[in-house]
Amino acid sequence: MEQADHDPAGAAEDAGPNSSAVDQTVRQILDLIRNRAMSVGDVLPTERELCELFGTSRNTIREALRTIRTYGLIDPKPRVGAVLADRQNVAIQNFFAAQMDISRTSFNDIQGFRRIIEVSIGDHIILNASAAELDALDEVNGLIETSKDVQEAAQRDFDFHMALMKLAGNRMLVQTYQFLSPVIQHIMTVGKSIRPVLSETRHAHGEIIAALRARDRIAYSYLMSRHLDFGLRFVPDDLENARTSPALPDPTSSKDLHHV
């Protein structure tokens, strides 16, 4: 950022800008970005220019920019200034994942949230999904058994459920699921480390697809609920210790991944 040679407006704030002034300046900068229709890669005005635009001190501008940077909206570039970025989704994901433990309670919370969403979208998919879209969903499901390790299996399991969310035709649901992806995939990875039989996962997904093809709402709701509840049988109370227990099967063993 450009350094000021003289900043008389900041003299009264040497002890630090107050939070209300910073919050107001954050809103002003965000309004400026919207009003100028700025896009990723565009450079914000310098600190001095922002001081003149908003009639505030350099300290307040710096704190406001620091706040905006925390949310992944801007990146500082040497000799350039603050550049508009597109990392807000990553910032939200990382924050959410950092706050979520891997206890049985968190597992129940996530699975409960997924049940509400993934069961509810069945009606829309049954009414609107084409045969070609269900064929594509079947192809995604078929990749699960080709997974070489637990991490890849968890990713492909998540890909199947994300494909279902996309068939719901609601961008907000898809974005929410993407925000939750680090936590959901982490739980899937832990679960597959404990019960790594991929043929069962593919079979359960296949039954769900069959219910969608038959346009059977009741069967879809039952099968999806059962599928999401299934993992509870294999998740002990102490997930953290179970995850590293020597009694666990080898996550990279194809025998463990594909056979009972």
DOMAR-851217 format. One record per atom (N, C-alpha, C): residue number from 1; chain; x, y negated, z negated. Coordinates in steps of 0.1 Angstrom, whole numbers. Example, Ala and Ser with C-alpha at 12.3 -4.5 7.8 and 13.67 -1.06 7.14 Angstrom:
2
1,A,132,57,-78 $
1,A,123,45,-78 $
1,A,132,33,-78 $
2,A,128,22,-71 $
2,A,137,11,-71 $
2,A,129,0,-79 $
***
This chain:
260
1,A,8,12,0 $
1,A,0,0,0 $
1,A,9,-13,0 $
2,A,4,-23,6 $
2,A,11,-36,6 $
2,A,12,-42,-8 $
3,A,23,-47,-11 $
3,A,25,-52,-24 $
3,A,23,-68,-24 $
4,A,17,-73,-34 $
4,A,14,-87,-34 $
4,A,26,-95,-40 $
5,A,29,-106,-34 $
5,A,40,-115,-40 $
5,A,34,-123,-51 $
6,A,21,-126,-50 $
6,A,15,-134,-60 $
6,A,0,-131,-61 $
7,A,-5,-128,-73 $
7,A,-19,-123,-74 $
7,A,-25,-130,-86 $
8,A,-29,-143,-85 $
8,A,-34,-150,-96 $
8,A,-47,-144,-101 $
9,A,-55,-137,-92 $
9,A,-67,-132,-97 $
9,A,-65,-120,-107 $
10,A,-53,-114,-106 $
10,A,-50,-103,-115 $
10,A,-45,-107,-129 $
11,A,-42,-120,-131 $
11,A,-37,-124,-143 $
11,A,-46,-121,-155 $
12,A,-59,-122,-153 $
12,A,-68,-120,-164 $
12,A,-70,-105,-166 $
13,A,-64,-96,-158 $
13,A,-67,-82,-159 $
13,A,-54,-74,-161 $
14,A,-44,-81,-166 $
14,A,-31,-74,-169 $
14,A,-33,-63,-178 $
15,A,-42,-64,-187 $
15,A,-44,-53,-197 $
15,A,-52,-41,-191 $
16,A,-56,-42,-178 $
16,A,-63,-32,-171 $
16,A,-77,-36,-167 $
17,A,-81,-32,-155 $
17,A,-95,-36,-151 $
17,A,-105,-29,-159 $
18,A,-117,-35,-161 $
18,A,-127,-28,-168 $
18,A,-135,-19,-158 $
19,A,-141,-8,-164 $
19,A,-147,2,-156 $
19,A,-159,-3,-147 $
20,A,-167,-13,-152 $
20,A,-178,-18,-144 $
20,A,-173,-25,-132 $
21,A,-162,-33,-133 $
21,A,-156,-39,-121 $
21,A,-151,-29,-111 $
22,A,-144,-19,-116 $
22,A,-139,-9,-107 $
22,A,-151,-2,-100 $
23,A,-161,2,-107 $
23,A,-173,9,-101 $
23,A,-179,0,-90 $
24,A,-180,-13,-93 $
24,A,-186,-22,-83 $
24,A,-177,-22,-71 $
25,A,-164,-23,-73 $
25,A,-155,-24,-62 $
25,A,-155,-11,-53 $
26,A,-156,1,-60 $
26,A,-158,13,-53 $
26,A,-170,13,-44 $
27,A,-181,8,-49 $
27,A,-193,7,-41 $
27,A,-191,-2,-29 $
28,A,-184,-13,-31 $
28,A,-182,-23,-21 $
28,A,-173,-17,-10 $
29,A,-163,-10,-14 $
29,A,-154,-3,-4 $
29,A,-161,7,4 $
30,A,-170,15,-2 $
30,A,-178,25,5 $
30,A,-188,19,14 $
31,A,-193,8,10 $
31,A,-202,0,19 $
31,A,-195,-5,31 $
32,A,-183,-10,29 $
32,A,-174,-15,40 $
32,A,-172,-4,50 $
33,A,-169,8,45 $
33,A,-166,19,54 $
33,A,-178,22,62 $
34,A,-190,22,56 $
34,A,-203,25,63 $
34,A,-206,14,73 $
35,A,-205,2,68 $
35,A,-209,-10,77 $
35,A,-200,-11,89 $
36,A,-187,-8,88 $
36,A,-178,-8,99 $
36,A,-178,5,107 $
37,A,-186,14,103 $
37,A,-187,27,110 $
37,A,-173,34,111 $
38,A,-165,33,101 $
38,A,-152,39,101 $
38,A,-152,54,102 $
39,A,-143,60,108 $
39,A,-143,74,109 $
39,A,-129,80,105 $
40,A,-128,93,104 $
40,A,-115,99,99 $
40,A,-104,94,108 $
41,A,-93,90,101 $
41,A,-81,85,107 $
41,A,-80,70,108 $
42,A,-92,63,106 $
42,A,-91,48,105 $
42,A,-85,43,93 $
43,A,-78,32,94 $
43,A,-71,26,83 $
43,A,-79,15,76 $
44,A,-80,16,63 $
44,A,-87,6,55 $
44,A,-79,-7,55 $
45,A,-86,-18,52 $
45,A,-78,-31,50 $
45,A,-68,-29,39 $
46,A,-58,-38,39 $
46,A,-48,-37,29 $
46,A,-54,-41,15 $
47,A,-46,-39,5 $
47,A,-51,-43,-9 $
47,A,-53,-58,-9 $
48,A,-44,-66,-3 $
48,A,-45,-80,-3 $
48,A,-58,-84,4 $
49,A,-61,-78,16 $
49,A,-73,-81,23 $
49,A,-86,-77,16 $
50,A,-85,-66,9 $
50,A,-97,-62,0 $
50,A,-99,-72,-11 $
51,A,-88,-77,-17 $
51,A,-89,-87,-28 $
51,A,-96,-99,-22 $
52,A,-93,-104,-10 $
52,A,-99,-116,-5 $
52,A,-113,-113,-1 $
53,A,-116,-101,4 $
53,A,-130,-98,8 $
53,A,-139,-97,-3 $
54,A,-135,-92,-15 $
54,A,-144,-89,-26 $
54,A,-141,-99,-37 $
55,A,-131,-108,-36 $
55,A,-129,-117,-47 $
55,A,-125,-111,-60 $
56,A,-117,-101,-60 $
56,A,-113,-94,-72 $
56,A,-98,-92,-73 $
57,A,-93,-87,-83 $
57,A,-79,-86,-86 $
57,A,-73,-74,-79 $
58,A,-59,-74,-78 $
58,A,-52,-63,-72 $
58,A,-53,-51,-81 $
59,A,-53,-52,-94 $
59,A,-54,-41,-103 $
59,A,-68,-34,-101 $
60,A,-78,-42,-99 $
60,A,-92,-36,-97 $
60,A,-92,-28,-84 $
61,A,-87,-34,-74 $
61,A,-86,-28,-60 $
61,A,-79,-14,-61 $
62,A,-67,-15,-68 $
62,A,-59,-2,-69 $
62,A,-67,9,-76 $
63,A,-73,5,-87 $
63,A,-81,15,-94 $
63,A,-93,21,-86 $
64,A,-99,12,-79 $
64,A,-110,16,-70 $
64,A,-106,26,-60 $
65,A,-94,22,-53 $
65,A,-89,31,-43 $
65,A,-84,44,-49 $
66,A,-79,44,-61 $
66,A,-75,56,-67 $
66,A,-87,65,-70 $
67,A,-98,59,-74 $
67,A,-111,67,-76 $
67,A,-116,73,-63 $
68,A,-116,65,-53 $
68,A,-120,70,-40 $
68,A,-111,81,-35 $
69,A,-98,80,-37 $
69,A,-89,90,-33 $
69,A,-91,103,-40 $
70,A,-95,103,-53 $
70,A,-98,115,-61 $
70,A,-109,123,-54 $
71,A,-118,117,-48 $
71,A,-129,124,-41 $
71,A,-126,128,-27 $
72,A,-113,127,-23 $
72,A,-109,132,-10 $
72,A,-113,123,2 $
73,A,-117,111,0 $
73,A,-122,103,11 $
73,A,-111,95,18 $
74,A,-100,92,11 $
74,A,-89,85,17 $
74,A,-75,92,13 $
75,A,-66,90,22 $
75,A,-52,94,19 $
75,A,-42,83,21 $
76,A,-33,81,11 $
76,A,-23,70,13 $
76,A,-13,74,23 $
77,A,-10,66,33 $
77,A,1,68,43 $
77,A,12,58,42 $
78,A,24,62,40 $
78,A,35,52,39 $
78,A,36,43,51 $
79,A,38,30,48 $
79,A,39,20,59 $
79,A,26,18,67 $
80,A,16,25,63 $
80,A,3,24,71 $
80,A,-8,19,62 $
81,A,-10,25,50 $
81,A,-20,21,41 $
81,A,-30,32,38 $
82,A,-42,29,34 $
82,A,-51,40,30 $
82,A,-59,44,43 $
83,A,-58,57,46 $
83,A,-64,62,58 $
83,A,-76,70,54 $
84,A,-87,68,62 $
84,A,-100,76,59 $
84,A,-97,91,62 $
85,A,-100,99,52 $
85,A,-98,113,53 $
85,A,-111,121,53 $
86,A,-110,134,54 $
86,A,-122,142,54 $
86,A,-120,155,46 $
87,A,-117,152,33 $
87,A,-114,163,24 $
87,A,-124,164,12 $
88,A,-135,157,14 $
88,A,-144,157,2 $
88,A,-150,171,-1 $
89,A,-152,179,9 $
89,A,-157,193,7 $
89,A,-147,201,-1 $
90,A,-134,200,3 $
90,A,-123,207,-4 $
90,A,-122,202,-19 $
91,A,-123,189,-21 $
91,A,-123,183,-34 $
91,A,-134,189,-43 $
92,A,-146,189,-38 $
92,A,-157,195,-46 $
92,A,-155,209,-49 $
93,A,-151,217,-38 $
93,A,-149,231,-40 $
93,A,-138,234,-51 $
94,A,-127,227,-51 $
94,A,-117,229,-60 $
94,A,-121,225,-74 $
95,A,-129,214,-75 $
95,A,-134,210,-89 $
95,A,-143,220,-94 $
96,A,-152,225,-86 $
96,A,-162,235,-91 $
96,A,-155,248,-95 $
97,A,-146,253,-86 $
97,A,-139,265,-89 $
97,A,-131,264,-102 $
98,A,-125,252,-104 $
98,A,-117,251,-116 $
98,A,-125,251,-129 $
99,A,-138,247,-128 $
99,A,-146,247,-140 $
99,A,-153,260,-142 $
100,A,-153,269,-133 $
100,A,-160,282,-135 $
100,A,-151,293,-139 $
101,A,-154,299,-151 $
101,A,-146,310,-155 $
101,A,-151,323,-148 $
102,A,-145,334,-152 $
102,A,-149,347,-146 $
102,A,-156,356,-156 $
103,A,-163,350,-166 $
103,A,-170,358,-176 $
103,A,-182,365,-170 $
104,A,-188,374,-177 $
104,A,-200,381,-173 $
104,A,-211,371,-172 $
105,A,-211,361,-181 $
105,A,-221,350,-180 $
105,A,-221,343,-167 $
106,A,-209,339,-163 $
106,A,-208,332,-150 $
106,A,-212,341,-139 $
107,A,-209,354,-139 $
107,A,-213,363,-129 $
107,A,-228,363,-128 $
108,A,-235,364,-140 $
108,A,-249,364,-140 $
108,A,-255,352,-134 $
109,A,-249,340,-138 $
109,A,-254,327,-133 $
109,A,-253,326,-118 $
110,A,-241,330,-112 $
110,A,-239,329,-98 $
110,A,-249,339,-90 $
111,A,-250,351,-95 $
111,A,-258,361,-89 $
111,A,-273,357,-90 $
112,A,-277,351,-101 $
112,A,-290,346,-102 $
112,A,-293,334,-93 $
113,A,-284,325,-91 $
113,A,-285,315,-81 $
113,A,-287,320,-67 $
114,A,-278,330,-64 $
114,A,-278,336,-51 $
114,A,-292,343,-48 $
115,A,-297,350,-59 $
115,A,-309,357,-57 $
115,A,-321,347,-53 $
116,A,-321,336,-60 $
116,A,-332,326,-57 $
116,A,-331,322,-43 $
117,A,-319,319,-38 $
117,A,-317,314,-25 $
117,A,-319,324,-14 $
118,A,-311,335,-16 $
118,A,-310,345,-5 $
118,A,-323,353,-4 $
119,A,-331,355,-14 $
119,A,-344,362,-13 $
119,A,-354,352,-6 $
120,A,-353,339,-10 $
120,A,-363,330,-5 $
120,A,-361,327,10 $
121,A,-349,328,15 $
121,A,-348,325,30 $
121,A,-353,336,39 $
122,A,-356,347,33 $
122,A,-361,359,41 $
122,A,-373,355,50 $
123,A,-383,348,44 $
123,A,-395,344,52 $
123,A,-391,337,65 $
124,A,-382,327,63 $
124,A,-378,319,75 $
124,A,-371,327,85 $
125,A,-362,336,81 $
125,A,-354,344,90 $
125,A,-364,354,97 $
126,A,-373,360,90 $
126,A,-382,369,96 $
126,A,-391,362,107 $
127,A,-395,350,104 $
127,A,-403,343,113 $
127,A,-396,337,125 $
128,A,-383,334,124 $
128,A,-375,327,134 $
128,A,-363,334,140 $
129,A,-357,343,134 $
129,A,-345,349,139 $
129,A,-348,358,151 $
130,A,-340,356,162 $
130,A,-341,364,174 $
130,A,-334,377,172 $
131,A,-337,386,181 $
131,A,-331,399,181 $
131,A,-316,398,183 $
132,A,-312,388,192 $
132,A,-298,386,194 $
132,A,-290,381,182 $
133,A,-297,373,174 $
133,A,-291,368,162 $
133,A,-289,379,151 $
134,A,-299,388,151 $
134,A,-298,399,142 $
134,A,-287,409,147 $
135,A,-286,410,160 $
135,A,-275,418,165 $
135,A,-261,413,161 $
136,A,-260,399,161 $
136,A,-248,393,157 $
136,A,-245,395,142 $
137,A,-256,395,134 $
137,A,-255,397,120 $
137,A,-250,412,118 $
138,A,-254,421,126 $
138,A,-250,435,125 $
138,A,-235,436,128 $
139,A,-230,428,138 $
139,A,-216,429,141 $
139,A,-208,424,130 $
140,A,-212,413,123 $
140,A,-205,408,111 $
140,A,-204,419,100 $
141,A,-215,426,98 $
141,A,-216,436,88 $
141,A,-206,448,92 $
142,A,-205,451,104 $
142,A,-196,462,109 $
142,A,-182,459,106 $
143,A,-178,447,104 $
143,A,-164,444,101 $
143,A,-159,448,87 $
144,A,-169,449,78 $
144,A,-166,451,64 $
144,A,-157,464,62 $
145,A,-161,475,69 $
145,A,-153,487,66 $
145,A,-139,487,73 $
146,A,-136,477,81 $
146,A,-123,477,87 $
146,A,-113,469,78 $
147,A,-118,464,66 $
147,A,-109,456,57 $
147,A,-98,464,52 $
148,A,-86,457,52 $
148,A,-74,464,48 $
148,A,-71,463,33 $
149,A,-77,453,26 $
149,A,-75,452,12 $
149,A,-87,445,6 $
150,A,-87,443,-7 $
150,A,-98,438,-15 $
150,A,-101,424,-11 $
151,A,-91,416,-9 $
151,A,-93,402,-5 $
151,A,-100,400,8 $
152,A,-96,408,18 $
152,A,-102,408,31 $
152,A,-117,413,30 $
153,A,-119,423,22 $
153,A,-132,429,20 $
153,A,-142,418,14 $
154,A,-137,411,4 $
154,A,-145,400,-2 $
154,A,-148,389,8 $
155,A,-138,386,17 $
155,A,-140,375,27 $
155,A,-151,380,37 $
156,A,-151,392,41 $
156,A,-160,397,51 $
156,A,-174,399,45 $
157,A,-175,403,32 $
157,A,-187,404,25 $
157,A,-193,390,24 $
158,A,-185,380,21 $
158,A,-190,366,20 $
158,A,-194,361,34 $
159,A,-187,365,45 $
159,A,-191,361,58 $
159,A,-205,366,62 $
160,A,-208,378,58 $
160,A,-222,384,60 $
160,A,-232,375,54 $
161,A,-230,372,41 $
161,A,-240,364,34 $
161,A,-241,349,39 $
162,A,-229,344,44 $
162,A,-229,331,50 $
162,A,-237,331,63 $
163,A,-235,342,71 $
163,A,-243,343,83 $
163,A,-258,344,81 $
164,A,-262,350,70 $
164,A,-276,350,66 $
164,A,-281,335,63 $
165,A,-272,328,56 $
165,A,-276,314,52 $
165,A,-278,306,65 $
166,A,-269,308,75 $
166,A,-270,300,87 $
166,A,-283,303,95 $
167,A,-288,316,94 $
167,A,-300,319,100 $
167,A,-312,312,94 $
168,A,-310,307,82 $
168,A,-321,300,75 $
168,A,-324,287,82 $
169,A,-314,282,89 $
169,A,-315,269,97 $
169,A,-316,257,88 $
170,A,-309,257,77 $
170,A,-309,246,68 $
170,A,-295,242,64 $
171,A,-291,230,69 $
171,A,-277,226,67 $
171,A,-273,224,52 $
172,A,-283,219,44 $
172,A,-280,217,30 $
172,A,-277,231,23 $
173,A,-284,241,27 $
173,A,-282,254,21 $
173,A,-268,259,25 $
174,A,-264,257,37 $
174,A,-251,262,42 $
174,A,-240,254,35 $
175,A,-242,241,34 $
175,A,-231,233,27 $
175,A,-230,237,13 $
176,A,-241,240,6 $
176,A,-241,244,-8 $
176,A,-234,257,-10 $
177,A,-237,266,-1 $
177,A,-230,279,-1 $
177,A,-215,278,1 $
178,A,-211,269,10 $
178,A,-197,267,13 $
178,A,-190,261,1 $
179,A,-197,251,-6 $
179,A,-191,246,-18 $
179,A,-189,257,-29 $
180,A,-198,266,-29 $
180,A,-196,277,-39 $
180,A,-187,288,-35 $
181,A,-182,288,-22 $
181,A,-174,299,-17 $
181,A,-163,303,-25 $
182,A,-155,294,-31 $
182,A,-143,299,-39 $
182,A,-148,308,-51 $
183,A,-159,304,-57 $
183,A,-164,311,-69 $
183,A,-170,324,-65 $
184,A,-179,324,-54 $
184,A,-185,336,-49 $
184,A,-175,346,-45 $
185,A,-165,342,-37 $
185,A,-155,351,-32 $
185,A,-146,356,-43 $
186,A,-144,348,-53 $
186,A,-136,353,-65 $
186,A,-143,364,-72 $
187,A,-156,362,-74 $
187,A,-164,372,-81 $
187,A,-165,385,-72 $
188,A,-166,383,-59 $
188,A,-167,395,-50 $
188,A,-153,403,-51 $
189,A,-142,395,-51 $
189,A,-129,401,-52 $
189,A,-128,410,-65 $
190,A,-132,404,-76 $
190,A,-131,411,-89 $
190,A,-140,423,-88 $
191,A,-152,422,-83 $
191,A,-161,433,-82 $
191,A,-156,445,-74 $
192,A,-150,441,-63 $
192,A,-144,451,-54 $
192,A,-132,458,-59 $
193,A,-125,451,-68 $
193,A,-113,457,-75 $
193,A,-118,468,-84 $
194,A,-130,466,-89 $
194,A,-135,476,-99 $
194,A,-143,487,-92 $
195,A,-150,483,-81 $
195,A,-158,493,-74 $
195,A,-156,491,-59 $
196,A,-145,495,-53 $
196,A,-141,491,-40 $
196,A,-146,501,-29 $
197,A,-159,505,-29 $
197,A,-164,514,-18 $
197,A,-171,506,-8 $
198,A,-165,503,3 $
198,A,-170,494,13 $
198,A,-182,500,21 $
199,A,-182,513,22 $
199,A,-193,520,29 $
199,A,-207,517,23 $
200,A,-207,516,9 $
200,A,-219,512,2 $
200,A,-223,498,5 $
201,A,-214,489,6 $
201,A,-217,475,9 $
201,A,-223,474,23 $
202,A,-216,481,33 $
202,A,-221,480,46 $
202,A,-235,486,47 $
203,A,-237,497,40 $
203,A,-250,504,41 $
203,A,-261,495,35 $
204,A,-258,488,24 $
204,A,-268,479,18 $
204,A,-271,468,27 $
205,A,-261,462,33 $
205,A,-263,451,43 $
205,A,-272,456,55 $
206,A,-269,469,59 $
206,A,-276,474,70 $
206,A,-291,476,67 $
207,A,-294,480,55 $
207,A,-308,481,51 $
207,A,-315,467,52 $
208,A,-308,457,47 $
208,A,-314,444,48 $
208,A,-316,439,62 $
209,A,-307,442,71 $
209,A,-309,439,85 $
209,A,-321,446,91 $
210,A,-322,459,87 $
210,A,-333,467,92 $
210,A,-346,461,88 $
211,A,-347,456,75 $
211,A,-360,450,71 $
211,A,-363,437,78 $
212,A,-352,430,82 $
212,A,-354,418,90 $
212,A,-359,421,104 $
213,A,-354,432,110 $
213,A,-358,436,123 $
213,A,-372,440,123 $
214,A,-376,447,112 $
214,A,-390,452,111 $
214,A,-400,441,107 $
215,A,-394,429,104 $
215,A,-402,417,99 $
215,A,-410,421,87 $
216,A,-403,428,78 $
216,A,-409,433,66 $
216,A,-405,424,54 $
217,A,-413,415,50 $
217,A,-409,405,39 $
217,A,-407,413,26 $
218,A,-416,422,22 $
218,A,-415,429,9 $
218,A,-402,437,9 $
219,A,-399,444,19 $
219,A,-387,453,20 $
219,A,-374,444,19 $
220,A,-374,433,26 $
220,A,-363,424,25 $
220,A,-361,419,11 $
221,A,-371,414,5 $
221,A,-370,408,-9 $
221,A,-365,419,-19 $
222,A,-370,431,-18 $
222,A,-366,442,-27 $
222,A,-351,445,-24 $
223,A,-348,447,-12 $
223,A,-334,452,-8 $
223,A,-324,441,-12 $
224,A,-327,429,-9 $
224,A,-317,418,-13 $
224,A,-316,417,-28 $
225,A,-327,417,-35 $
225,A,-326,417,-50 $
225,A,-318,428,-55 $
226,A,-320,440,-50 $
226,A,-313,452,-55 $
226,A,-298,451,-51 $
227,A,-295,446,-39 $
227,A,-281,445,-35 $
227,A,-274,435,-45 $
228,A,-280,424,-48 $
228,A,-273,414,-57 $
228,A,-272,419,-71 $
229,A,-282,427,-75 $
229,A,-281,433,-89 $
229,A,-271,444,-90 $
230,A,-268,451,-79 $
230,A,-260,463,-79 $
230,A,-246,461,-86 $
231,A,-240,450,-83 $
231,A,-227,447,-89 $
231,A,-226,447,-104 $
232,A,-238,444,-110 $
232,A,-238,443,-125 $
232,A,-234,456,-131 $
233,A,-237,467,-125 $
233,A,-234,480,-131 $
233,A,-219,482,-133 $
234,A,-211,475,-125 $
234,A,-196,478,-124 $
234,A,-188,466,-130 $
235,A,-195,456,-136 $
235,A,-188,445,-141 $
235,A,-188,445,-156 $
236,A,-177,448,-163 $
236,A,-177,449,-178 $
236,A,-178,435,-184 $
237,A,-180,435,-197 $
237,A,-181,422,-204 $
237,A,-169,414,-203 $
238,A,-157,420,-203 $
238,A,-145,413,-203 $
238,A,-139,414,-189 $
239,A,-143,405,-180 $
239,A,-138,405,-166 $
239,A,-124,402,-165 $
240,A,-119,393,-174 $
240,A,-105,388,-172 $
240,A,-95,400,-175 $
241,A,-98,408,-185 $
241,A,-89,419,-188 $
241,A,-92,431,-178 $
242,A,-104,433,-174 $
242,A,-107,444,-165 $
242,A,-101,441,-152 $
243,A,-99,429,-148 $
243,A,-93,426,-135 $
243,A,-79,431,-134 $
244,A,-72,432,-145 $
244,A,-58,436,-145 $
244,A,-55,449,-152 $
245,A,-66,456,-155 $
245,A,-65,469,-162 $
245,A,-57,479,-154 $
246,A,-48,487,-160 $
246,A,-40,497,-152 $
246,A,-49,508,-148 $
247,A,-61,509,-153 $
247,A,-71,520,-150 $
247,A,-78,517,-136 $
248,A,-76,505,-131 $
248,A,-83,501,-119 $
248,A,-77,508,-107 $
249,A,-85,511,-97 $
249,A,-79,517,-85 $
249,A,-70,506,-78 $
250,A,-61,511,-70 $
250,A,-52,502,-62 $
250,A,-60,495,-52 $
251,A,-61,481,-52 $
251,A,-69,473,-43 $
251,A,-64,475,-29 $
252,A,-52,479,-26 $
252,A,-47,480,-12 $
252,A,-49,494,-7 $
253,A,-54,503,-14 $
253,A,-55,517,-10 $
253,A,-67,519,-1 $
254,A,-65,523,11 $
254,A,-77,525,20 $
254,A,-85,536,15 $
255,A,-80,546,8 $
255,A,-88,557,2 $
255,A,-98,551,-8 $
256,A,-93,543,-17 $
256,A,-101,537,-27 $
256,A,-112,528,-20 $
257,A,-108,520,-10 $
257,A,-117,511,-4 $
257,A,-128,518,4 $
258,A,-126,529,9 $
258,A,-136,535,19 $
258,A,-142,548,14 $
259,A,-138,553,2 $
259,A,-144,566,-2 $
259,A,-148,566,-17 $
260,A,-158,574,-20 $
260,A,-162,574,-34 $
260,A,-151,582,-42 $
***
